[in-house]
Amino acid sequence: MVGSGFGNIFKIPELKKRILYTLALLFVYRIGVHVPTPGIDTVALASFFAKMEGTIFGIFNMFSGGALEQLSVFALGIMPYISASIILQLLTVVIPHLERLKNEGEQGRKKITQYTRYGTVILSIIQGFGISVGLESMTSPGGAPIVLAPGWGFRLMTVLTLTAGTAFIMWLGEQITERGIGNGISLIIFAGIVARMPSAIMNTFRLLSTGEMNIFALVVLGLLMVAVVGFIIFVEQGQRRIPVQYAKRVVGRRMYGGQSTHLPLKINTSGVIPPIFASSIIMFPATIASFITIPWMKSIADAMRPGNPFYELLYVAFIFFFCYFYTAVTFNPVDVADNMKKNGGYIPGIRPGKRTADYIDRVLTRITLGGAIYVSAVCVLPSILITRFNVPFYFGGTALLIVVGVAIDTVAQMESHMLTRHYEGFLKKGGIRGRR
């Protein structure tokens, strides 16, 4: 059943072309991860990052697909673009000009995208300069300097290289979204996480062979990961269905309406966006603080370590905020209620118009609370595993949530392509529901 669904992919030329195009650009991205920035002692850098696993650098390295530990041209990853997107979306609420652009349709969206690109470059320059200055004062555990020739030449070269790398990743993500399949930015993060899974698995077995981790803990870890993946899939597919009734109406000589349907509201409407946005917001100041040797900045960097109560509380708070914020940005109950009213639809027992909008908003607020709790619970799992079972940080709920969530969305888009051309999808009954 599933096999025949995948076989149908190659019967649709457009879908096949989109998938191959996406894979080609992801391959280009993975090649760039291994292109080093000039002026760095890669051996000293590797030994430095070996002791940084489990810190904010570990999270940043996960989102960059391993580019940070090699300080490649893609070391900043896509996080400056995500940070710029967050800033623009927040400013849209408070700046009338941006709000007008948002409501202008395609042209307004293009203008906001252009502002986001400018913001990405500015943030990349700031982060690149902070990293270059910080690296000059750092040494490997053996005392070897990481930077071969410190000075303004190295700083400017690093800023230029890292900014150009982030701009190129941003372009790759936009091309995948436009011409490929799935969300380009999410797929780039997905590719980076998946590419590091083999080394993470090997590291886990290394801990088992050295006695740092026993076989019982490994079995529990495996079962827990399967359970978490199953739980993520279950919740991501979950919906709250609001019944909708359409009244009968006569158009010409034909009668329309009279049927019952439902309005599906996803439990986790915002998907993987909250943990990505939350990580991006936390990582920007934490990374800068980690590379600066001022005592109070070092205290901030220590407080931002995963597993630290302050970090976990801040992370959960940002997840809750972005769950509600992104849901409010992407789903407008007033527009939904107006469209239902125009088409003769109503919720049984609820008056059309404002009452309907208020009812939908109330239901959406309640299920978003459940979605935020679910996302937070999954994403704080790494800290529990580290403290209780001495598990590598990589096996985290954030990584699992992103991988599973992006995979579900991408498969749902592929299935929609097949179903619109009358081909059988991946599953005969029910199908795979995306977030949109």
N, C-alpha and C positions, 0 to 999 in steps of 0.2 A: 504494500500500500504506500508506504513512505518512499520505497525505492522507485516505484513508478512515478511518484510525484517529482523526485529529483530528475528522473529521466526526461520529464516533460520540459525541463529548463532548456535543453539544447534544441527543442523543437520550435522555440520562439527566438528568432534572430535578434530582435531588439533586446530582450532580457539577457541572452547569451553575451551580446556585445557589452551591455552594461556591467555584467559580472566580471568579464575579462578585463574591462577597463579599470574597474575598482581594484582587482587583484594586482594589475600592473602598477598602479599608483602606490598601493601599499608596499609593493616590492621595492619601489624607488625610495619610499620612506625608510624601510628597513636597511637599505644600503647606506643612506645618509647618516643613520645612527652610528655607523662604524667609521665615519670620516672625522679624524681628530682635529681639534682646534690647534693652530700653530703655537709653539712656545711652551708646551706642556710636557713634563716628564710623566709619561703614561704609567710607568711602573710605580713611581712614588704616589701618583694619584690613585691607582688601583688599591694600594695598601692602605691609603688614607680612608677610602670609602669602605674597605672591608670592615673597619671598626665602627662605621656609621650606620650599619644596618639596624633597623629598629628605631631610628630617629626620624626627624622631619625630612632628612636627605633620602631615607629609604622610601618614603611616600613619593617625594618628588621624582626619584629615580624610577619608581614604578610607573608613574604617569608619563614619563619621558621615554619609556620603553628601554631603559638601560643606557640612555644617551648621556645622562649626567655623570655616571661613574667613569665614563670614558672622556668626558668633556668634549663631546663631538660637536659638530656644527648645529646639531639639533638638541643641544643640552637643555635649553629652556623649554623645549617641547611646545605644546599647544596651550599651555597654561596662561601666558600673557594674553592670548586671543580670548580665552574664556573670561579672564578678569576684565578685559575691556568690554566684552559683551554684557557682563554683570553691571558694570558701571553705567553703560548706555541705557540698559533696561531700567535701572533705578532712577536715572536722570529723566527718563521719559515720563515718570510719574510727577516730577516736580517742575520740569521746564516745559512751558506751553509750546515752544517751537518744536521740540522733539515729539511732543504728543500730537501736534498737527501732522508732522511727517509720518508718524505711525498710522494715522487714519487716512492718509492719502493713497493707500494701496501700494502698487508695485513701485512707483517712482519714489515714494517716501521710504519704502523698505530699502531700496538701493542706496538712498542718501544715508540712512542710518548704518547700513553695512559699510559704507565708505568711512564714516566717522569711527566705526569700530576698528577698521584697518589702521587708521591714524593712531588711535589709542593703543593698539597692539604694538606698533613700532615704538611709541614713547615708553610704554612699560618695559619692552624688551631692552631698550637702551638703559633704563634705570637699573633693571635686574642684571644686565650684562656688565655694567660698570661696577655694581656692588660685588658681583662674583669675581671679577678680575682683580679688584683691590684686595678682597679677602684672600684669594689664592696666593697672592704675593707674600702674605705673612704666615702661610701654612706650610707645614712639613709633614712628611710621612712618619709613621711610628719609628722608623730607623733614623730619622733626623735629616733625610734628604729633602731639599727644597722642591716643591711641586712646579714652580715657575722657573724656567731655565734662565731667562733674561728679564728681570722685573723692570718696570719703567712705563712711561707713557706710551711708548711704542707697542708694548704688549697689551696695555689697557685698551687703546684705540682699536687694535687688531681684534681683540676678543669681543669688544662691543659690536664692531662691524660684522664679525663672523656669526655671533650668536643671534643678532637682530636679523641678518639675512636668512639664517636657518629657520627662525620662527616664521618670518614672512613667507618662506617657501612652503613650510608645513601648512600655513594658513591657506595658501593657494591650492595645495593638494586637497585639503579638506573641502574647499568650495567646489573644486572640480568633481570630486567624488559625489557630493550632494547633487550637483547639477546634471552630470552625465553618467554617473555610476548608479549604484544601488545602495540605499541606506543613507544614514547621516554621516557625512564625511568626518567631522570632528570626533564623533563618538567611535567611529570605526578605527581612526588612527590610535586613539587611546586603547581600544580593544586589541588592536594588532600588537601594541607594545606590551600589554599584559600577557597575552597568549604566547608571544615569542619568548618570554622569560619563564614560562611554566616548566619547561624541561629542566632548566638549571635549578629551579626551586625544588622540584621533585628529587633531583640528585642530592641537593643539600640536605633534604629531609632524611634520605637514606644514609647520608654520611653521618648525621647525628645519631642515627640508629646503630651504625657500625662502631662508632666511638664510645657508645654507651651513654651519651648525653640524653638519649631519648629511648625509652623501652618499647617493646613490641605492642604492649597493651595500649600505650598512648598513641601509637601509630594507627592501630585498628580503630580506636575511638575517633581519631582525627579523620580517617577515611569515611567512617559512618556519619560523622558530623557534617562533613563536606557534602556528602550525598543528600543528607537530610536538609541542609541549608539550600542546596540547589533546587530540590523538590519544593521546598517552602517558597522560594523566590518565584518559581514558575507558577505555583498555585495562586499566590497573591497577585502577581503581575497579570494573570488572566482573569482575576476576580472583578466582578461588576456589581453595581447597585442599579437595578433596573426599575425606573419609574414608569408606571403604566400611563400610556397616552391614548386617548380616544379621539378619533376624527369624525366630526359630524357629517351627515349626508348633505350633499349640495348638488344642484342640477346646473349643468353647463350645456346650453343648447338642448339637444335631445337626450343627452347622456347623464347618468347619475354617478357622482364620484363620492368617495369617502365612505364613512360608516364602519371602517375597520379599526381594530385595536392593535396597538403596537407598544413599544416601550422606548424610553430614553436611557441608554446605557451610560452610567458614570463609573469610570474606573476607580478602584480603591487607591491606586497610586497613579494619579493623573500625570504627575510631573516626571515619572520614570527615573532614569539614572541621573537627571540633571542636578537634584539637590546635593548628593555627595560630591559630584564633580565640582560644582560651584563652591560648596563649603570648603573643600580641600584647596581650591584655588585661592580663596580669600585668606585662609590661614597660612598657606605656604608663602605668599608674597612677602609679608613682613617677617615671617619666621626665617626665611632663607636669607634675607638681607641681614637680620640680626645675627645669624650663625656665622657670617663671614666678617663681622666687625668685632674687634677685640675689646671694645669698651665694656667695663664690668656690668653696668645695668642692662646693656644689650645682650650680654651673655646670659644674664638671669632670665630675660625674655625667651631666649633660645632654649634654655633648659626647661622652662615651663611649657614650651610648645612640643615637648617630646611625646610621641604616642604612648599612651599608658598613664601619663600624668593626668590627675583628676581635672586640672584646669583645661588641658587640651581636650579631653573627652567631653566636658561640659560645653566648651565653646563649639566643638564640632557638632554635637547634638543640637545646640541652639541654632546654629546656622542651617542645619538640615531642616529643622522645623520651619525656620523663616522662609527658606527657598521652596519648600513644599507648598506653602500657602501662597507665596509671591508668584511662583511660576504658574500655579493653577489659576490664580487671578488674572495673569497676563494672557494665558492661552484659552481660557474658558470664560465667557461672559454670559451669565444667566439671563440678563435683560435681553440680549440679542436672541437667545434661544427661545425665551418666552414670546417675544415679538414675532418670530418666524412661525411658531406654533399657532399663534392667534391669527396670523394672516392666512394660514392654510386650514383654518377651521379646527385646529387641534386643541385639546384641553386635558388637564389631569383630573380624573374623577374626584369630585369633592373639593376642588380648588378653582377659584374664579380665574379666568384668563387675565393676562396683563401683569400688573405689579404683584398681585398675590402669587401668581405662578412663579415669577422671577424670585420672589422672597423664599418660596418653598424650595425651589431648586438650589438656591444659594445656601439655605439651611442644611439641606441634605449633603451638599458638596462639602460644606465646612466640617460636618461630622465625619464623613468618610476620609477626608484629607487628614484629620487628626489620626485616624487609624493607620493611614498610609505613612504618615510621618513617624509614628511609633515603630512601624514595621521596618522602615528604612534605617532608622537610628539603631534599632536592635541588631540588624544585620551588619551595620558598618562598625559597631563597637566590638564586634566579635574578635578582631585581632588582638586587642589588649587582653582579653580574657585568656586567649590561647597562649599568649606570651608568658603571662604571669603564672598560669596554672600548669601548662604542659611544656613550656620551653620550646614552642613551635616557631619556626621562622616567620617573621612578620608578613612575608609575601602571601601566605595563606590567610588572607583577610576577607572579611565580608564585603568590603568596598570593592575589591577586585572581582569577587564572585558576582556581586550585584551588577557591576558594569558588564562583565562578560556575558552573563545570562540575559540581562535586559537588552543589550545591543543585539545579541543573537536573535532574540524573539522578535524585535522590531524589524531586523533585516529579513528574516524568514517571512514575516508577515507581508513585507513589501514585495518579496519575490512571489508569494502566493497570490497577492492581488493582481500582479501582472499576468499570472497564469489563468486565474479565474476570469479576468476580463476578456481573455481570448479563448474561453470555453475549454480550457485544459484542467484536468483534475489537479487539485493542490496536493500538499504534503499529507493531509489527513482528510479522509472522506467525510467524516462526521465532525461538524463543529468548526474545523479549520483552526488557524492560529490567529488570534486577535492581536493587532498592534496597539500602540498607544493612541493613535489618532482617531 
